[in-house]
Amino acid sequence: MPAINCILCNSTNVSSLESIESKDIVRLYKDRANVSVARLFKDETISYQSCNDCGLKFYYPQVIGDGEFYNDLQSYKGYYLQEKQEYVEAAKYVKEDDGILEIGAGEGLFTKYIKYKSYIGLEFSDKAIETAGNNGITIISESIQRFSESHANQFDVVCFFQVLEHVQHPRDFLFHSIKCLRPGGRLILAVPSEDSFINEVVNFYLNMPPHHASRWTDKTLRKIGELFDLQLVTLFHENVHQIHQQFYSKTKIYSSIMKSLGKRPRMIDNGITSKLSYGISTAAARIFPRSKDNIGQSVMVVFEKPPFSASL
């Protein structure tokens, strides 16, 4: 295998954590969500990598979902929550006289949570753009890389929610996002938290390619500030969402059972021990409630661009 560089910090100090059969991922998507992804995988195996410098975990080679893939996922029940705690928290860092740029804006739902001077969203879904337009929300179909060429240093806030983990080249994506920020502006982003219970979920295909390309810890998110000369304002972990309470309990019970049996955690595990443990965990999760202070799936971070930052 050729040398692998971290897709965020470009370090070569990268370790392979696990090798995964592509056919197993393909089977999971088909069995759990009735979504076909075989066309997107070109290699028989992909490796799960960890950067020992910035802490980013990512898959290699990268397998990125296309428009057809995301259209198919939209029919999956519970795929997208319209009520997000991260929106409520992020709104605290938006002012009424701010110009907002949201990347991966969908239908512009974040606008319901904020007051602002101006708003532009970037989105590739024609359906989402049409829906937003019908609601008076300006969203255009353009990449951040191209958009930044003519909009450098223009926005008070640049934000994206549950987008970065889908991106093939996160460093490039971040560079162009920050380029659009005026000096003193705020970068607001949210990703699934690798420091939460979701890093223990077995057979969690939605946290694998072609849906997710990378996994983000608090350490990695703080590294963004170092890489791009940004000041960390806040890092906020949501609580477990009500709809995910049983999911949380089931995961924790399963993880405890497997650990007590001396079984090494695996991303995909269809062995008899895993299946029996999963069945026990599912039943037990209906009985044992969770405490309300547990960390939920999402983490939101806010950075500030230095007031006298040189143009990117």
QUISUL-V996416 format. One record per residue. RES is the residue in one small letter. PHI is phi as a letter, one per 30 degrees, with the letter a starting at -180 (999 if undefined). PSI is psi as a letter, one per 30 degrees, with the letter a starting at -180 (999 if undefined). Layout:
BEGIN
RES PHI PSI
RES PHI PSI
END
This chain:
BEGIN
m 999 k
p d l
a d k
i c k
n c k
c d k
i d f
l c e
c c f
n i g
s d k
t c g
n d i
v b k
s c k
s d k
l c e
e a k
s c k
i b k
e d k
s d e
k d f
d d e
i d e
v e e
r d e
l d e
y d e
k d e
d d e
r d e
a b f
n h h
v c k
s c k
v b g
a e e
r d f
l d f
f c k
k c f
d c l
e d f
t b l
i b l
s c k
y c j
q c l
s b k
c d k
n d f
d c e
c c f
g i f
l d k
k c k
f a l
y c k
y b k
p d l
q d k
v b j
i c k
g d k
d c a
g e e
e d e
f e e
y d e
n d e
d d e
l d f
q e f
s d f
y d k
k d k
g i g
y d e
y b k
l c k
q d f
e c j
k b k
q d e
e d e
y d e
v d e
e d e
a d e
a d f
k d f
y c g
v c k
k c l
e d f
d c g
d d k
g c k
i c k
l b k
e c k
i c k
g i h
a d f
g h b
e c g
g i h
l d f
f d f
t d f
k d f
y c f
i b l
k c k
y a l
k d e
s b l
y b k
i b k
g c k
l c k
e a k
f c f
s d j
d d e
k d e
a d e
i d e
e d e
t d e
a d e
g d e
n d f
n c g
g i g
i c k
t d j
i b k
i b l
s c j
e a k
s d l
i d e
q d e
r d e
f e e
s d f
e d e
s c g
h b h
a d k
n h h
q c f
f c k
d d e
v b k
v c k
c b l
f a k
f b k
q h h
v b e
l e e
e d f
h c f
v d k
q d e
h b i
p d e
r d e
d d e
f d e
l d e
f e e
h d f
s d e
i d e
k e e
c d f
l d k
r d l
p e k
g i f
g d l
r c k
l c k
i c k
l b l
a b k
v b l
p d k
s c j
e d f
d d g
s c a
f d f
i d f
n d f
e c f
v d k
v d k
n h h
f d i
y d f
l d f
n c g
m b l
p d l
p d g
h d e
h c k
a c f
s a l
r b k
w c k
t c l
d e e
k e e
t d e
l d e
r d e
k d f
i e e
g d e
e d e
l d e
f c g
d h h
l c k
q c k
l d k
v c e
t a l
l b j
f b k
h c k
e d l
n d l
v e k
h d k
q e e
i d f
h c g
q d e
q d e
f e e
y d e
s d e
k d e
t d e
k d e
i d e
y e e
s d e
s d e
i d e
m d e
k d e
s d f
l d f
g i g
k c k
r d k
p d k
r b k
m d e
i b k
d b j
n c g
g d l
i d e
t d e
s d e
k d e
l d e
s d e
y d e
g d e
i d e
s d e
t d e
a d e
a d e
a d f
r d f
i c e
f c j
p d l
r c l
s d l
k d f
d c g
n d k
i d k
g d a
q d f
s c k
v b k
m c k
v b k
v b k
f c l
e b k
k d k
p e k
p e e
f c h
s d k
a d k
s d k
l d 999
END
